[in-house]
Amino acid sequence: MEDLRIKYVDLEQSENLESHRTNGFRNTKSLVVRRGAPFKVSVQLEGRPFSPKIDTLRVKVMLGNLYAVMPVTFSKSSSKSSWNAYIDPEEWNPLKPSIYICSPASASVGSYRFQLCVLTQDGQKSSAYGNFIMLCNPWCSEDTVYIPFEDQREEYIQRDSGLLFMGSGTNIVARPWSFDQYEPGVLEACLNLLQVSPQHKKNRKMDYLNRNNPVYLSRVVSAMINSEDDRGVLKGNWTGDFKQGVSPSMWTGSGDILRKWNQSGNSPVKYGQCWVFAAVMCTVMRVLGIPCRVITNFNSAHDTNGNLVIEEYYSATGQKLNRTKDSIWNFHVWVECWMTRRDLESGMDGWQVLDPTPQQRSGGVYCCGPAPVKAIKNKRVDLFYDVPFVYASVNADIHTIILGQGQVLGFSKDTERVGSLICTKAVGFPRLQKITGDYKYIKSPTSTLSSRSSSSSGDSTLRRAGSSQGVLVFLTLDKSPIVGEPVSFSVKIMNKQNVAKMLKVHLNAQAKEYNHSPSDTFWENHGVLQLAPMEVKVVQQKIPLAQYEDVVGDNLINLAVVVEDMASQERVLSSEEFNIASPQLIIQVADEKSIMQHSEQTALVTFINPYSYPVSGVLTVAGAGLLQDKVQFRMPPLPPGGRVDQPIPFMPNMVGKKMLQASLWLTNMNVTIRGFKMVSVNSV
């Protein structure tokens, strides 16, 4: 009888990628599959046909030193709890049998090897080897990351672009971001991140075993995105000095960061801040198959002493003072991942907060979460992981204290501002979705914040009131501030008593970064106002363009009013922090309803200078699945009101909704202008 040998193994790449929804990883060297679902390999035999009566096939899968061996049967197994392999009798071909290898829905994530053996009755053995990458499977109901809605799986796993919400609750800025999970080198970097983690270095076997659990995976990734304890991806920098690396504001996607980290031998990439840490973590989790979305918490408390109180100090003339380690960040960005929490009591499944920005240690390491959103809402601070820290971020009270010559001149308490708006990108649409009610029970607000669900801005009618026994004061932005226009606001002062009052009115504006105390005053106004008994007066004010455009840039403004009753010495304060909305780049695509894969298209990027002086800069355009590489153009000086139109040729290589994004760095101002366009690419 002739020898029976394996000539080669066909990994049926196209069919497997389609059935496992891993089409985006088509250019990866290894086959990419999801756990809990069979994948097909075809074996080309030579010598003689395979005979089930005298020959056997055996499969061995290996992850590090862990392995599982299984015989290939002729009956399909329905088990998703153990490895199995079978041949479908209806597809039987004795010279080229097709084998289906099925992993358990709890298989570990990682890069596997497999061995396929054919054994004959007389002891002859022929083997072939191959590789595959195993990811989590949110389409499999037995998987702990299963999410039941197809539009959510598409958004939180497959979508390779999104929006990060920044700015302030009154003037929300949507920053486009490319998650880049299908770009060259990104999958490899994400898997390498697990290999260089301290957990893997300490005990490889335990690490491989634990990689079946999304709780474990998410904690490892949360720690590895920052570089405080390990060879992590990003180095944080909040100093304002980025000469040794890239300013966090200049990054437009995760791919450049992950590739740079992987190609440098795992040296931390400089630099990141909260939105960069979160967006890169979102990429890694989506690559690993765990549903993930980026969350913004506006007015996020950083409570260093855990007393759920943040103190803010002002001078008697409305200047904000740096007197405490506690702080309110105008916004903070983290991620949520979807998973079953079998380590906790029932009712804690679903979205879990994870925060890779290094703020405080969890279990001795700079990471945070997974903290169940349901536990945060119900103040279950006894549950794992880091629920107290996240709870304080969205629930702390603010005590505002006016100081003068070492004395407390005024005091007020705000229970509403922290966590006043928590949001993410809507499923399927480039707009904001409010999720504040997932984190806290919404009270009937005494001072209200409302925000339009748009991609660029919020409602400008935020009123923050200050009150004393005799005087009530409101500070109101007349509309969302826009670059090129003065900042218009109103101060409404109400006399609550039946006696006339003489009042000193102090107005003060300072520039600030989103997570810092303000810098020096750049605009102020002082005056005296007389109010008759029970009278209300409204004072209209404007901060001229010339006074803020050189100061603010990408930063925010802290605006405060202190009203002093000259008779009683009583003082009352009202304040607001807001950003100036930058102009947006306009991107247009000709025939956008007929964009075809592998067919050249042209986009037009337009910028109109809103500033009062000439600007010049560098335009960068990128688009995962649309452009092979970023393209850059230098923009010569453009006079005030001047317009520039830059055509951008591109050829899509992937089907689906894709984002074309552009950023213009104005070199003489250190300001970045952005814009994006969603395009739908159709198959040929």
Solvent accessible surface area in square Angstrom, and as a share of the most:
residue,aa,sasa,rsa
1,M,187,0.83
2,E,118,0.53
3,D,64,0.33
4,L,5,0.02
5,R,106,0.39
6,I,18,0.09
7,K,124,0.53
8,Y,105,0.40
9,V,31,0.18
10,D,50,0.26
11,L,41,0.20
12,E,39,0.18
13,Q,52,0.23
14,S,70,0.45
15,E,83,0.37
16,N,2,0.01
17,L,0,0.00
18,E,113,0.51
19,S,66,0.42
20,H,5,0.02
21,R,103,0.37
22,T,0,0.00
23,N,53,0.27
24,G,16,0.15
25,F,9,0.04
26,R,111,0.41
27,N,148,0.76
28,T,21,0.12
29,K,205,0.87
30,S,26,0.16
31,L,0,0.00
32,V,0,0.00
33,V,0,0.00
34,R,7,0.02
35,R,1,0.00
36,G,1,0.01
37,A,25,0.19
38,P,49,0.31
39,F,2,0.01
40,K,29,0.12
41,V,0,0.00
42,S,2,0.01
43,V,0,0.00
44,Q,40,0.18
45,L,4,0.02
46,E,59,0.27
47,G,26,0.25
48,R,30,0.11
49,P,70,0.44
50,F,10,0.04
51,S,34,0.22
52,P,69,0.43
53,K,191,0.81
54,I,49,0.25
55,D,3,0.01
56,T,81,0.47
57,L,5,0.03
58,R,86,0.31
59,V,0,0.00
60,K,57,0.24
61,V,3,0.02
62,M,23,0.10
63,L,8,0.04
64,G,30,0.29
65,N,143,0.73
66,L,40,0.20
67,Y,142,0.54
68,A,29,0.23
69,V,72,0.41
70,M,8,0.03
71,P,93,0.58
72,V,17,0.10
73,T,58,0.33
74,F,73,0.30
75,S,76,0.49
76,K,150,0.64
77,S,44,0.28
78,S,114,0.73
79,S,41,0.27
80,K,78,0.33
81,S,94,0.61
82,S,58,0.38
83,W,47,0.17
84,N,22,0.11
85,A,2,0.02
86,Y,11,0.04
87,I,2,0.01
88,D,43,0.22
89,P,79,0.50
90,E,165,0.74
91,E,73,0.33
92,W,78,0.27
93,N,69,0.35
94,P,50,0.31
95,L,83,0.41
96,K,63,0.27
97,P,0,0.00
98,S,14,0.09
99,I,0,0.00
100,Y,32,0.12
101,I,0,0.00
102,C,9,0.05
103,S,1,0.00
104,P,12,0.08
105,A,5,0.04
106,S,56,0.36
107,A,6,0.05
108,S,13,0.08
109,V,0,0.00
110,G,1,0.01
111,S,67,0.43
112,Y,12,0.05
113,R,115,0.42
114,F,1,0.00
115,Q,25,0.11
116,L,0,0.00
117,C,1,0.01
118,V,1,0.01
119,L,44,0.22
120,T,15,0.09
121,Q,142,0.63
122,D,111,0.58
123,G,63,0.60
124,Q,71,0.32
125,K,113,0.48
126,S,18,0.12
127,S,43,0.28
128,A,17,0.13
129,Y,150,0.57
130,G,13,0.13
131,N,78,0.40
132,F,1,0.00
133,I,9,0.05
134,M,1,0.00
135,L,0,0.00
136,C,0,0.00
137,N,8,0.04
138,P,0,0.00
139,W,33,0.11
140,C,7,0.04
141,S,76,0.49
142,E,86,0.39
143,D,5,0.03
144,T,19,0.11
145,V,0,0.00
146,Y,73,0.28
147,I,0,0.00
148,P,62,0.39
149,F,120,0.50
150,E,83,0.37
151,D,80,0.42
152,Q,45,0.20
153,R,27,0.10
154,E,73,0.33
155,E,5,0.02
156,Y,4,0.01
157,I,3,0.01
158,Q,50,0.22
159,R,21,0.08
160,D,3,0.02
161,S,4,0.02
162,G,2,0.02
163,L,6,0.03
164,L,1,0.00
165,F,3,0.01
166,M,12,0.05
167,G,9,0.09
168,S,3,0.02
169,G,8,0.08
170,T,3,0.02
171,N,1,0.00
172,I,0,0.00
173,V,50,0.29
174,A,5,0.04
175,R,18,0.06
176,P,3,0.02
177,W,0,0.00
178,S,10,0.06
179,F,5,0.02
180,D,14,0.07
181,Q,2,0.01
182,Y,38,0.14
183,E,31,0.14
184,P,101,0.64
185,G,29,0.28
186,V,0,0.00
187,L,4,0.02
188,E,74,0.33
189,A,0,0.00
190,C,0,0.00
191,L,16,0.08
192,N,42,0.21
193,L,0,0.00
194,L,3,0.01
195,Q,60,0.27
196,V,13,0.08
197,S,0,0.00
198,P,62,0.39
199,Q,65,0.29
200,H,3,0.01
201,K,108,0.46
202,K,183,0.78
203,N,68,0.35
204,R,147,0.54
205,K,123,0.52
206,M,90,0.40
207,D,3,0.02
208,Y,19,0.07
209,L,80,0.40
210,N,49,0.25
211,R,2,0.01
212,N,55,0.28
213,N,60,0.31
214,P,3,0.02
215,V,10,0.06
216,Y,41,0.16
217,L,0,0.00
218,S,0,0.00
219,R,41,0.15
220,V,3,0.01
221,V,0,0.00
222,S,0,0.00
223,A,6,0.05
224,M,1,0.00
225,I,0,0.00
226,N,1,0.00
227,S,18,0.11
228,E,77,0.35
229,D,52,0.27
230,D,27,0.14
231,R,110,0.40
232,G,0,0.00
233,V,0,0.00
234,L,0,0.00
235,K,81,0.34
236,G,15,0.15
237,N,15,0.08
238,W,52,0.18
239,T,106,0.62
240,G,44,0.42
241,D,76,0.39
242,F,44,0.18
243,K,174,0.74
244,Q,144,0.64
245,G,33,0.32
246,V,45,0.26
247,S,29,0.18
248,P,1,0.01
249,S,26,0.17
250,M,73,0.33
251,W,18,0.06
252,T,16,0.09
253,G,6,0.06
254,S,0,0.00
255,G,0,0.00
256,D,49,0.26
257,I,0,0.00
258,L,0,0.00
259,R,60,0.22
260,K,100,0.42
261,W,0,0.00
262,N,43,0.22
263,Q,144,0.64
264,S,57,0.37
265,G,49,0.47
266,N,11,0.06
267,S,56,0.36
268,P,53,0.33
269,V,4,0.02
270,K,80,0.34
271,Y,18,0.07
272,G,0,0.00
273,Q,9,0.04
274,C,0,0.00
275,W,9,0.03
276,V,0,0.00
277,F,0,0.00
278,A,0,0.00
279,A,0,0.00
280,V,0,0.00
281,M,0,0.00
282,C,0,0.00
283,T,0,0.00
284,V,0,0.00
285,M,0,0.00
286,R,12,0.04
287,V,1,0.00
288,L,0,0.00
289,G,0,0.00
290,I,0,0.00
291,P,0,0.00
292,C,0,0.00
293,R,16,0.06
294,V,13,0.07
295,I,0,0.00
296,T,2,0.01
297,N,0,0.00
298,F,0,0.00
299,N,21,0.11
300,S,0,0.00
301,A,2,0.02
302,H,21,0.09
303,D,15,0.08
304,T,93,0.54
305,N,99,0.51
306,G,58,0.56
307,N,73,0.38
308,L,56,0.28
309,V,27,0.16
310,I,1,0.00
311,E,41,0.19
312,E,11,0.05
313,Y,43,0.16
314,Y,2,0.01
315,S,22,0.14
316,A,26,0.20
317,T,56,0.32
318,G,0,0.00
319,Q,56,0.25
320,K,24,0.10
321,L,50,0.25
322,N,113,0.58
323,R,148,0.54
324,T,47,0.27
325,K,181,0.77
326,D,7,0.04
327,S,35,0.22
328,I,16,0.08
329,W,23,0.08
330,N,4,0.02
331,F,7,0.03
332,H,3,0.01
333,V,0,0.00
334,W,4,0.01
335,V,0,0.00
336,E,1,0.00
337,C,0,0.00
338,W,60,0.21
339,M,1,0.00
340,T,44,0.26
341,R,4,0.01
342,R,178,0.65
343,D,75,0.39
344,L,28,0.14
345,E,83,0.37
346,S,107,0.69
347,G,45,0.44
348,M,15,0.07
349,D,58,0.30
350,G,4,0.04
351,W,34,0.12
352,Q,0,0.00
353,V,0,0.00
354,L,0,0.00
355,D,3,0.02
356,P,0,0.00
357,T,4,0.03
358,P,22,0.14
359,Q,49,0.22
360,Q,84,0.37
361,R,128,0.47
362,S,9,0.06
363,G,80,0.77
364,G,51,0.49
365,V,50,0.29
366,Y,50,0.19
367,C,8,0.05
368,C,10,0.06
369,G,0,0.00
370,P,0,0.00
371,A,0,0.00
372,P,1,0.00
373,V,9,0.05
374,K,99,0.42
375,A,0,0.00
376,I,0,0.00
377,K,56,0.24
378,N,73,0.38
379,K,106,0.45
380,R,72,0.26
381,V,67,0.39
382,D,97,0.50
383,L,21,0.11
384,F,126,0.53
385,Y,59,0.23
386,D,29,0.15
387,V,0,0.00
388,P,68,0.43
389,F,34,0.14
390,V,4,0.02
391,Y,32,0.12
392,A,10,0.07
393,S,5,0.03
394,V,0,0.00
395,N,39,0.20
396,A,1,0.01
397,D,35,0.18
398,I,1,0.00
399,H,39,0.17
400,T,12,0.07
401,I,18,0.09
402,I,4,0.02
403,L,23,0.11
404,G,17,0.17
405,Q,186,0.83
406,G,76,0.73
407,Q,117,0.52
408,V,99,0.57
409,L,51,0.25
410,G,12,0.11
411,F,118,0.49
412,S,48,0.31
413,K,122,0.52
414,D,26,0.14
415,T,60,0.35
416,E,39,0.17
417,R,18,0.07
418,V,3,0.02
419,G,0,0.00
420,S,31,0.20
421,L,5,0.03
422,I,0,0.00
423,C,0,0.00
424,T,2,0.01
425,K,20,0.09
426,A,11,0.08
427,V,35,0.20
428,G,20,0.19
429,F,106,0.44
430,P,54,0.34
431,R,109,0.40
432,L,3,0.02
433,Q,67,0.30
434,K,95,0.40
435,I,8,0.04
436,T,14,0.08
437,G,32,0.31
438,D,63,0.33
439,Y,0,0.00
440,K,32,0.14
441,Y,139,0.53
442,I,112,0.57
443,K,118,0.50
444,S,106,0.68
445,P,65,0.41
446,T,130,0.76
447,S,34,0.22
448,T,79,0.46
449,L,43,0.22
450,S,56,0.36
451,S,10,0.07
452,R,137,0.50
453,S,60,0.39
454,S,31,0.20
455,S,35,0.22
456,S,46,0.30
457,S,15,0.10
458,G,0,0.00
459,D,41,0.21
460,S,16,0.10
461,T,69,0.40
462,L,14,0.07
463,R,120,0.44
464,R,32,0.12
465,A,46,0.36
466,G,3,0.03
467,S,61,0.39
468,S,23,0.15
469,Q,149,0.66
470,G,1,0.01
471,V,3,0.01
472,L,34,0.17
473,V,0,0.00
474,F,45,0.19
475,L,3,0.01
476,T,19,0.11
477,L,5,0.02
478,D,66,0.34
479,K,100,0.42
480,S,20,0.13
481,P,5,0.03
482,I,73,0.37
483,V,16,0.09
484,G,26,0.25
485,E,59,0.27
486,P,53,0.33
487,V,1,0.01
488,S,22,0.14
489,F,0,0.00
490,S,14,0.09
491,V,1,0.00
492,K,77,0.33
493,I,0,0.00
494,M,53,0.24
495,N,1,0.00
496,K,78,0.33
497,Q,67,0.30
498,N,121,0.62
499,V,87,0.50
500,A,64,0.49
501,K,18,0.08
502,M,83,0.37
503,L,0,0.00
504,K,75,0.32
505,V,13,0.08
506,H,23,0.10
507,L,3,0.02
508,N,5,0.03
509,A,0,0.00
510,Q,2,0.01
511,A,5,0.04
512,K,8,0.03
513,E,50,0.22
514,Y,15,0.06
515,N,14,0.07
516,H,71,0.32
517,S,48,0.31
518,P,18,0.11
519,S,67,0.43
520,D,115,0.60
521,T,39,0.23
522,F,34,0.14
523,W,20,0.07
524,E,95,0.43
525,N,59,0.30
526,H,89,0.40
527,G,36,0.34
528,V,95,0.55
529,L,31,0.15
530,Q,106,0.47
531,L,0,0.00
532,A,49,0.38
533,P,64,0.40
534,M,108,0.48
535,E,55,0.24
536,V,63,0.36
537,K,71,0.30
538,V,79,0.45
539,V,39,0.22
540,Q,121,0.54
541,Q,34,0.15
542,K,123,0.52
543,I,0,0.00
544,P,58,0.36
545,L,32,0.16
546,A,79,0.62
547,Q,79,0.35
548,Y,3,0.01
549,E,15,0.07
550,D,113,0.59
551,V,65,0.38
552,V,4,0.02
553,G,29,0.28
554,D,70,0.36
555,N,50,0.26
556,L,6,0.03
557,I,0,0.00
558,N,1,0.00
559,L,0,0.00
560,A,0,0.00
561,V,0,0.00
562,V,0,0.00
563,V,1,0.01
564,E,15,0.07
565,D,6,0.03
566,M,76,0.34
567,A,98,0.76
568,S,68,0.44
569,Q,100,0.44
570,E,50,0.23
571,R,37,0.13
572,V,8,0.05
573,L,18,0.09
574,S,2,0.01
575,S,8,0.05
576,E,10,0.05
577,E,17,0.08
578,F,0,0.00
579,N,9,0.05
580,I,10,0.05
581,A,19,0.15
582,S,38,0.25
583,P,28,0.18
584,Q,94,0.42
585,L,8,0.04
586,I,90,0.46
587,I,12,0.06
588,Q,98,0.44
589,V,12,0.07
590,A,71,0.55
591,D,112,0.58
592,E,71,0.32
593,K,188,0.80
594,S,62,0.40
595,I,0,0.00
596,M,64,0.29
597,Q,36,0.16
598,H,112,0.50
599,S,44,0.28
600,E,114,0.51
601,Q,22,0.10
602,T,66,0.38
603,A,1,0.00
604,L,60,0.30
605,V,4,0.02
606,T,3,0.02
607,F,4,0.02
608,I,82,0.42
609,N,2,0.01
610,P,42,0.27
611,Y,9,0.03
612,S,67,0.43
613,Y,56,0.21
614,P,71,0.45
615,V,1,0.00
616,S,27,0.17
617,G,2,0.02
618,V,21,0.12
619,L,15,0.07
620,T,21,0.12
621,V,0,0.00
622,A,14,0.11
623,G,6,0.06
624,A,10,0.07
625,G,3,0.02
626,L,0,0.00
627,L,21,0.10
628,Q,149,0.66
629,D,110,0.57
630,K,84,0.36
631,V,48,0.28
632,Q,121,0.54
633,F,64,0.27
634,R,183,0.67
635,M,13,0.06
636,P,91,0.58
637,P,100,0.63
638,L,18,0.09
639,P,76,0.48
640,P,68,0.43
641,G,54,0.52
642,G,14,0.14
643,R,140,0.51
644,V,45,0.26
645,D,61,0.31
646,Q,43,0.19
647,P,69,0.43
648,I,1,0.00
649,P,77,0.49
650,F,6,0.02
651,M,99,0.44
652,P,0,0.00
653,N,61,0.31
654,M,40,0.18
655,V,74,0.42
656,G,29,0.28
657,K,87,0.37
658,K,10,0.04
659,M,7,0.03
660,L,0,0.00
661,Q,7,0.03
662,A,1,0.01
663,S,13,0.09
664,L,3,0.01
665,W,84,0.29
666,L,0,0.00
667,T,56,0.33
668,N,84,0.43
669,M,34,0.15
670,N,109,0.56
671,V,3,0.02
672,T,8,0.05
673,I,0,0.00
674,R,33,0.12
675,G,3,0.02
676,F,43,0.18
677,K,47,0.20
678,M,47,0.21
679,V,4,0.02
680,S,57,0.37
681,V,4,0.02
682,N,62,0.32
683,S,69,0.45
684,V,140,0.81
